[in-house]
Amino acid sequence: MKSTGMWVADSQEAYAKAFMEYVNLKKNHLFQVRVCTDEEQLKKILSDEEIEILLITAEWYETFRELIHQKSVIILSEGSVSGDIGNCPAVYKYQSVENILREVMFYYSEQDSERAYIGVRRDTRVIGVFSPCGGSGKTVFALTLGEILAEKENQNVLYLNLEECSGIAGYLGGGHWNASDLIYFLRQNKAQFLYRLNSMIQKLDRMDYIPPCESYTDFCQITADEWQRLLQLIRTQTHYDSIILDLGNVMGHEAELLRQCDGIYVPVRQDMISRAKVDQYEMYLQILDGLDILEKMQKLELPMCRSTPGSTEDLLMLRQRELGVYIRELLKE
């Protein structure tokens, strides 16, 4: 995949070079960064080169405004940006490079560019985690599974929560945008899907995740076809080895999404009511001619955690405890 070229124009040489080295050393990143720290060099670059993205300080933008004709210009702001900068978006310079890149990707995805990636289906595994039973430990299992794959198997893992009320923002944290914003972007049929997706990615240790929908109304308006299109684009246009799909059970189209999975883990409990719910759901799948789904499902009775995770740190520690040992044995199979 060809990287998008980005120039960073900043007289602070140490800052510009540190930014370039950080981005260019990242595995599978979308940008190839070059830097300009000299005014005469910048004049020549602006005159002679076709620049895809120009990240430039406010001071230099004002100095060289007449020479700047690039479409994607983003101001590196040290605080406030003067009101006559024009329509150029600005990002705060002294924040993490990851945050800057997210904002750059968001602004770039808004451009009416004809450039788009036409991908080929990779060997990306979609691992479904689903249970018709409440209190089964499904989400804790899904998150811990993803962390272990990202750590032990050294995989690029994306966690997607498709629950109607996940609560994830309350314990993992959210972002400026979430899955409903990404679906809205897809509805507009814009070409720069990969940049919008990456602008939303958050990290749980080594695993990536997209903050899930926060509005129940927005969630209910997303169709099965839209979720399937999202999965297809992730499979063909990203570098992920595994996608963990954490599914709820009232969305109405779980069966269509379970069919997209290569394997499905079903955490269950052994009490009478939970067993009855599992039996009823299996009968429902048979009525829907879903024997192919049933064949992929592996029911699991998870080890009881000694305590419910009270923080993100507690959640991360589960991979070293009984649940983590259980999942590692499961992966050997």
N, C-alpha and C positions, 0 to 999 in steps of 0.2 A: 504494500500500500504506500503510495507516494505521500510524503509529509507535506503539509502546508508551510510555505515559507513565511517567517516572521522576522522583521527587523526591529531591534530595540535601539532607539536613538536616545542616548543619555550621556551627558558629559561626565557623569560619575562612573569612571571606568571600572572600579571594583564592583559596583552594583550590577552594571550591565553584564560583565563577564561572569559573575556568580550566577546571575539569572540564566544566561546562555548555557553554562555548564550543567546546571541543575536540570533544565528541560532536555537538552540533547543527550544526556546520559540515561534518561528515563526509558524504560523498555516499552516498546509499542506505543509511543506517544504520537500525537497527531501533528506536532509542530517541529520544524527544523529552524532553530534560532540563529540569527547572525546579529552582530552588534556594530554600532557606529558611535564612537565617542569623540569624533572630531568634526567641527563645523564644515571645513572644506570638503571632507569626505562625504558628509551628508548632502551637500549641494550636488556633488557628482552622482551620488546614488539616486537622489530624487529626479535628476535629469535623465539618467541613462538606464535605470532598471525598472522592471515591472514588479512592484511590491504587492504581495497578497494581503499582508497585514502589517501595518506600521504602528508600533507602540512607541510613542514619543512624549517627551516631557512638555509640560505646558509652555515653558519658556522658549524652547526650540520651536514649538508649533507656531507661536506668535512671530518668531523671527523669520521662519521659512514658509509662512502660510501661502504666499504667492506661488511657491514652487511645488506645493503638495497637491497632487491631483489623484492620489490613490483613493480607492473606494472605501477600504476598511482602515480607518484611522482611529486609534484609541489613545486618549490622553493619559499619561502617567502623572497623576496628581499627587502633590505633596500635602494636600489639605483641601483648600477651596480652589475651585477653578473659576476664573473670571467669566462674567456672563456673556462676553462677546466671542467666546471660543467657537460659536456656531453650533452645528448639530452633532458634533463629535462626542461620543460617550467618553466617560472618564472612569478610571479605576484608581483606587488608593495605592500609592506606590509602596508604602511600608507595611504591607501585610504579607502573609505567606505566599510563596510562588503558586502553590496549589489554588489558593483563592483567586489570585490574579488570573490564572489560566481558566478557571471556571467562568469568570466574568467575560474574558476574551472570547471563549467559545460560545457563550450565550449571545454576545453582540454579533459575532461572525455568523452564527446560524440565522440571524435575522436578515442578513444580506440577501438580495435577490441574485444569487450566484447560480450559474449553470453547472458549476462543478458538483458532481455527486459521485459517490462510490457505488459501483455496481458489483456486489460481492457474490461469492460462490459459497454454498452451504459448507461450513466447516464441520469438523467432527465434534461439535459442541454438544455436550450431554445436557439434557433438561431433566432435572431430578425433581419430581413432584413430592411434596409433603402435604398430606391431607388426612383429615379424620372427621367423621360425622359425630364424634364424641367430644363433648366439652371437657376441659380439664385434663386432656391427654398429654400435655407437655409438647404439643406439636411445634409451636414456634421456638421454644427453647432448643428442641432437638434440631430444627432446621438451621437455626443460627449456629449452633455448635458444629453441626455437620459441615457447614460452609467454612467455618474457621479452620477446621481440621484439614479439609481439602486444600485450602489456601496455604496452610502451614506445612503439613506433613507431605502432601502430594506436590507441593510447589506449583499449584495451579492458579490460573486467573479465574476467580470465582465472582459471580454476580448473584446477589440475593434480591429476589423480587417478592414483596408481600402483596398478595391479592385478596386480603381480607377487607370486609366492609368496615370494620372498626378495629384497626390493628393496635393503636396506642403507641406505635413505635417511636413517634416523635417525643413521647414522654420519657423514654429511657435511652434511646440511641441518639436522639437529636434529629432535627430536620434540616432544612435548607431553605433557600429562597423559593425553590420550586420543587414540585413533587410529580408523581406519576400522572396525575390528572392534567398537569401542564404539558407533559410529554405527549399524551394522547391528543390533546388539543392541537399541538404542533403538527402531529401526523395528519390530523383532519385537514390542515391547510395545504397538504401535499407539497411542502417545501423540501428542497433537495438536501439541505444540510443537516440531516437527521443525526449523524454521528457526532457533530459538534454540540448540538442541543443535548443529546444524551450525556455526553461527557461533562457538560456544564452542571449537571445535576448529581453526578456521582459523589457519594459520601463514603467514608471509610470506617469499618469496624476492624481494627487491627489490619490484617492483610486482605480482608475480604471487602469487596465493593458492595454498596447497596444504593438503591434509589428510594428516597423517602416516599412512602405510599400515599395514596389519596387521603386527604384529611376531611373532605366533605362527603358525607354519605350520599347526598344528592348527586354530586359529580360522579361518584363511584357507580351508582346504579344506572347512570346514563351511558356507561362504557359497554359496548357490545362484545360478544365473544369474538367476532371477526376482528375487532380493533386490538384486543389482547393478542390474538394469533398473529396479526400483522406485526405487532411490536416484537413478539418472539422471533419471527422470521427475520426481521431486520437486525436484531441483536445477533442472531446466528450467522448471518451473512456478512455483516459489516463491522463486527468487533473482534477482539482477540480473546474472548472468554473461552475457557475450556469447559466450564460447567456453569449452569444456571440453576439456582435453587428456587423453585417455585412454591411458595408457601400460600396455600389456597384456603379460603374460607368456605363456608358451606351454606350460605344463603344467597349467593350471587345469581343462581339460576342457570349458569352455563359451566359448571365445574366439569361436566362430562366432556365437553368440547376441548377444554384445556388439558384435562388429564390425558386425552388422546395424543397431545403434543409431547408428552413426557416419555423418556426412554425407560424410566423406572419410577415406581411410586412407593414411598414409604408411608405406612398407615399406622401411626401410634394409636394404641387402643388400651382401654382399661378392661379389667376382667369382672367388673360387677355386672349384675343382671341387666341393668338399664343400658349400659354401654354396649354389651353384647347384642342386645335387641336392636340398638341403633345401627350397628354394623351390619347385622343380618338384613335389616330393612333396606339399607343403602345398596347392599349387594343384589337384592331382589329388584330394586329400582334400575340398576345397571343392566340386569338381564332383560327387563322389559324394554329398555332403550337399545337393545342389541349391542350391549357393551361388554361382550365376553373378552374382547381384545384388551379392554381396560382392566378387567378382573385379573387377567393373566399377568399384568405388570405389577399388580399390587402385592406388597409384602407387609403383612401385619406384624407390628412390633409391640412388645410389652416392655416399656422403658424402665430402667432402674429408677427407683424413687430417689430424687435429690434430697440430701439431708436438710437443705434449707432452700427456700425460694430466692433466686438472685435479687439482691436489694440494690444493686448498682451495676453499671457497665463492667466494672472490674470483677465483680462476682460472676457475671455472665461469662467473661473471658476465661475465668479460672475453671469453669465446668469442663473444659476440654482436657484438663489435667486430672480430673476426678472420675468418679464412677461412670458418669454419662460419656465422658470422652473415651474411656477404656472400652465401653460397650460399642461406641461408634467405630473405633479403630478395628475392633474384631469384625464388625459388620462389613467394613470396607474390604477386609481380606477375602470375604466370600465373593 
